[in-house]
């Protein structure tokens, strides 16, 4: 029994409780996710410096981020199986430990002839990230009530976006375009800070993170616990069900295209920006822009739209409005780039990030609503796999188009694909399976009041 106070939902029996410790759990998840995700754009954001230092081309620098996508595509099935068959705490410890190992290996990558060590260390951290991408909705569903899971998921994903923002800002501040000796010293310093931060977080996870409360937080979770005792659904059984689930397949297409484009844009942003603004203070600009973009979307936008979903439960309408606004802001960003308006770019890029960065929490929760009672890790792992497949394809295609045809053609492809993903969401049915399960099992609108455990 948790020693902390709890909130009890007034239901016909005494089987549902919300523990205040749920806020500690979601905070710890966000914290250790932030440390991991700070590695994602760590090298691509200073690509112009590292190309000269390591003597490699742009594609190899991009690979430091693309390995995160490739690792997920390759390993999401076995990792999803591990997540579903172990406790959340064991999952968190495995993930945090792999992040520490990857960061420790990076200190051997400071010499100019050891870029291969960068890719190996990034691959280890990428495998660690798979666990984090699969479990946010499971953490939220395991600890939070039916009318707060989207907000909780957004808070958990807040950590991933803070990490990306930090990973974009810190390298631009710590690693300057100087001599090889200077770059080597600054890289080594940055890697050591990574090790210290990841080790501290691992200790916090081991001591304070908990898998689940004593009592389920919602009727749907209580029902799932009963079903799991009766029959264990395997990952491949779930895949067969997903293929027959029209709504889920449309969600994969819509959010796969749009969020995949968001990921590819992050990988290629250094290349795009330095092409249109070659005389700007690129290191500072890229750090500020990426930080502001991720903060506005992945952090602020995710919380706002997660709260809206919890209040309205109108997933299709909210999804379409956010996707359509993302399309318009994508067009605006392309226009300001083509006009070489630095001020305009500083306005349109964060606005685009506000909507693009919010797609993660919306897609996670929407996927779970359409696949319930299938375990959350199965649906989110497939969703992320599709997102990363699109992300890799877009990086490769756009890299080739930018180099051989030109940036206007590349922007045109981005806009067309984003439009396809946006309007396809309208074909999802309004049925919300998890929401309906909670309403059916509760039998009536519930209220909460504080009690002591």
N, C-alpha and C positions, 0 to 999 in steps of 0.2 A: 504493500500500500504506500502510495506517495505520502511523504510527510508534509507536503505543501497544501495550502488551501485549494479548494476546487469550487467549481460552479456546477450545480445540479440542474438538469433539465426536468421540468415538471411533466412527467409522462405517466401512463397508467401503472407502471412499476418502476422500481428503483435500479434500472440497468444502464442508464446513460449519465455520464459525468464528464465535465470539462475541467481539467486540471490546470492551474495557473502555471505549472512547470512547462506547459506546452510552449510558452513564449521563450523559455530558456533553450529548449530543444531546437526551435526554429532559428533562434539567434546563432547557436553553435553551428548549425548546418550552414547558415549564410556565411559565417566566419571562415570555416574551413574550405568552403567553395570559393570564397574570394581569393584565398591564397593560391589555389590551383588555377583559377581562371586568369589570374594576373600574368600567367606564363603564355597565354594564347597568342597575343599580338606583341610579345616582348621583343621579338627580333624583326618582324615585318615593319613595325612602326619606325624603326631606324634603319630601314633597308639600304638607304643611300650610303650610310656610314659602313655598314657591315659588308656590303658588296666589295668595297675597296679593301677593307681590313682582311677578310677571309679570301678575297680573290675569286668570288663566285658570282654567277649571274642572278638575275631577279627571280627566276623560277625556283632556284635552290633556296633562296631566302624565303620565298612564299611557302616552300615545303615545310618550314618550321611551324607554320600554322596549319597547313593542309594535313599534316600527320594526325592532328586531332580529329579531323573528319574521317580520314582513312582508318584510323584505329577504331573509331566507333562502328563503322560499317563492317569491319572484320570481326570485332569482338563483342558486339552488342548482344548477340544471342547467348553465348556462354556467361557473360556478365549478368544479363537479365535472369538467367537461371540461378546464378549464385545469389543475387539480390532477393529473389522470391523464396529461396530455400535457406536463407540465413537471416539472422536478426538485423534490424537497422543499425544497431551499434556495431556489430561485426563488419557490416558493409562500410560504415563510416571509418572504422579503424583501418581496414584494408586500403581504402581510398586515400586517407591522410598519410599512411605509411608510404605508399607508392609516390606520393607527391614529394615527401622528404627524400626518398632515394633518387628521384630524378633531379632534384635540386642539388643534391650532394655531387652527383656526377658532373654537373655543369662546371664545377671549378676546374675540371680537366679540359675544358673547351676554350680556355682563354688564349691559347696559342693560335696564331694565324693559320696553321696547317691542320687544325683539328675541328673543322666545321662538322665533320661526320659525328663527333661527340655531341654537338648541339642537337643534331637530328635524333640520336639515340636517346639522349636525356629527355627531349621533348616527347618522344614516343612513349616513354615510361609514364610521364606526367599525363599524356593523352589517355592512356589506359586507366589511370586513376580517375580522370574526368568522366569516363563512361559511367561509373557508379553514381557520380553526382548528378548527371543528366537524367538518370533513370528514376531516382528516388524522390525528387521534390514533392510530387503529388502524393506519393505514398506517405511521406512524413506528415504532410498537411492532413491527409485523410485519417491517418492513424491517431492524430492528436487533437484535431480541431472539429468543431461542430459543422453540421450540414450547411449553415448559412455563413460560414466564415472560411471554408476551405480554399476558395479562390484567392481571397485576400492573404491567407497564410502561405499559399503557394507563391504568390507574388513577393511576399516578404522573404521567403527562402531564396527565390531567384534574384532578389535584390542583391544578395551577396555575390552571385556570379557576375552581375553587371558592374558592381563596385570593383570587383577584381579585374574585369576587362578594362575599366576606366583607369585603374591604377597601373595596369600593365602597359597602357598606352602613354600615360603621363610620366611615370618614373624613368623609363629608359631615355626619354628625350631630355630629362633633366640631369641624369647621371652620366650618360655617355655622349660626349661631344665629338665633333668632327675634327680631331687633332691628329697628332702623330700616332704611329702604331703602338709605341710604348704607353702613351696616354690612354688610348682606347683599351689596351690590354689591362691596365690598372683599373680603369673605371668599370670594365666588364667584371673583373674579379670581385670588386667591391659590391657590385649589384648582386652577383651570385651568392656571396656570403650573407647578405641581408635576406635573400630568399630562403636560405637554409635555416637561419635563425627563426624567421617568421613561421615557416612550415613546421619546425620542431615544436615551437610553443603551442601551435594549434593542435598538433597531434596529442600532446599531453592533455590539453583541455578536452578533446574528444574522448580520450580514454577515461578521464575522471568524471566528467559531467554529462556526457551524452547518454540518453536512454532510448530504448527501442520503442516502447509503447506504454500507455497508461494501464493501470490495473483494470479499469472499466472502459468499454468503447465510448467514443465521443458522439456517436450518431447511430441511428437505427440501421443505416446501410452498412456501417462497419460491423455492427453486431450480427447482421444477417450474413455478411461475408465470412465472419469467423465460424458460424455454424456450417456454412457451405463447404469451407475448407476442411472441416473435420469429416464431412461426408465424402467429398471427392476432390482430389487434387488435380487442377487443370495444368497440363504441361504447356510449355512454350509453343510447341508445334501444333498442339490442339488449338491454342489461341490464334495462331497464324491462319489456320484454316477458317476459323470464325471471322477473322478480320477481312479476308478476301471476299467473303459473302456479305460483308457489312458495307452497303453502298455509302452510307453517311460517313463512315470512317475513311473509306477510300477517297472520297471527295475532300475531306479534311487533309489527308496526306498530300493530295495534289495542290490544294490551295495554299496551305501553310508551308508545304515543302518548297514550293517555288518562291514564295515571298520571304520566308526566313532564310532559305538557302541563298537568296540574292543578298540579304543583309550580311550574312557571313562572308560571302565572296567580296562584297564591297569593303568589308573590314580588312581583308587580306590585301586587296589591290589599292587601297586608299592612298598609301604613300606614293605609289607610281602615278596615280591619276592627279593628285594634288601638285606634285613636283613638276609634272608636265605643263600644267596650266599656270602655275605660279613659281617659275624657276628662280626668281630673284627675291622671293619672300624669305622671311626667317623660318625656314621649313621645319626645323626641329621644334621650335616653340609653337608654331601654328598647328602642326600635326598633333602635338600633345594636348593643346587646348581644345582643338576641334573634337578629337576623339573622346576626350574626357567629358566634354559638354554633351556630346551626342549620346554616349552611353548613360550618363547621369540623367539626362532628360527622358530617355526612352526606357532603358532597362531598369532604371530605378524609379523615377517619378511616374512615368507612364504605366509601368506594370502595377504599381500600387493602386493608382487611380482606376484603371480598368478592371483590376482584380476586385476592387470594392464594388464597382458598378455591376459586375457579374453576380456577386453575392446578393446584391440588393434587387436586381431585376430578373436574373436567371434567363435573360433573353440573349442567348449565345449567338444565334444567327445574325440578329440585327447588330449587336455590338461588334461582332467579327467583321461584318460587311462595312460598317461605318469606319472602323479602324483601318481596314485594308484599303478602302477607297481613299481615305485621307492620306494613307501611305503612298498610294499611286500618285496623287496630286503633288505631294511634297517631293516625290522622286522626280517628277517632271520639272518642278521648280529648281531642284538641285542641279539637274542637267543643264537647264537654261543658264543659271548663274555661272556654272563652270565654262560653258561655251562662250559666254560674254566676258569671261575672265574678270568677273566682279568678285574681288576678294571679300568685300564687305557683305555682298549678297550671299556668298558661299558660307560665311560665318553665321548667317541667319538661316539659310535653307537646310544645311547639313544637320544641325541639332533638331530642327523641326521634323525632318525626315526620321531622325533617330528616335524622336518621341513616339512615333507610331510604329516604326520597324522594330524597335527594341521591346515594345509591349507585346509583340506577337507570340513570344515564348510562353508566357503565362496563359494567354488566351487559348493557344493551341493545345497546351497540356490539359487544361481543364475541359475544353471542348472534346478532346479525344476520350477522356475518361467518361464524360457524360454519355457518349455514344457507344462505348464498349463495356460499360458496367453490365454484369458483375465480374468481368475478366480482371484479374489483378492489375493494379496500376502500372507496375514496372513493364509489363508486356506491351501495353499500348504506347507508353511514352518512349520506350526503347525503339519500337518500330518507327514512330514519328520522327525521332531524332536521326535514325538511320537514313530515312528518306530525305530529311533536311540536308544531311551531310553529303548524300549522293548528289543532290542538286547543287550543293555548294561547290564540290570539287569540279563538277561538269562546268558550272558557270565560271569558275576561276580559269580553267584551261581555255574555254571558248573565248572569254572576254580578253584574256591575255593575248591570244592569237589575233583576235579582231582588232584590238587596240594597236598592235604592232604592224599588222599587214593591211588593214583597211582604214583605220582611223578611229578616234574617240567618238565622233558624232554617230558613227554606225554602231559602236558599242553601246552608247546611251540609248539608241533606238531599240536595240535588242532588249536591254534592261526594261524599258517602259512597256514594250509589247508583252513580255513574259509576266511582268508584274500585273498587267491588266487581266491576262488570262487567269492568273491565280486569284485575283480579286473577285471577279464576277462568278467564278465557279462555286464560291461558297454559298451562293444563293440557291443552289440545288440540294443543299442539305435539309433534311426534314426537321421540323421543330421539336421532335421527340427528344426528351432528356431522360435517359434511363435511370441515372443515379438520383436525380431530383425526384422523379416519380416514385422510386423505391422509398425514399425518405418520407414523402408525403403519404404513401400507402401504409407504411409501417407505423408512422406516428398517428395516423388517423385524424389528426387535427393540427392546427397551428400551435406550436409550443412556445413557452416562455422560459426565461432563465432567472435565477436569483442566486446570490452568493450563499454558500454554506461552508462549514468547516469539515474537513475530512477526519 
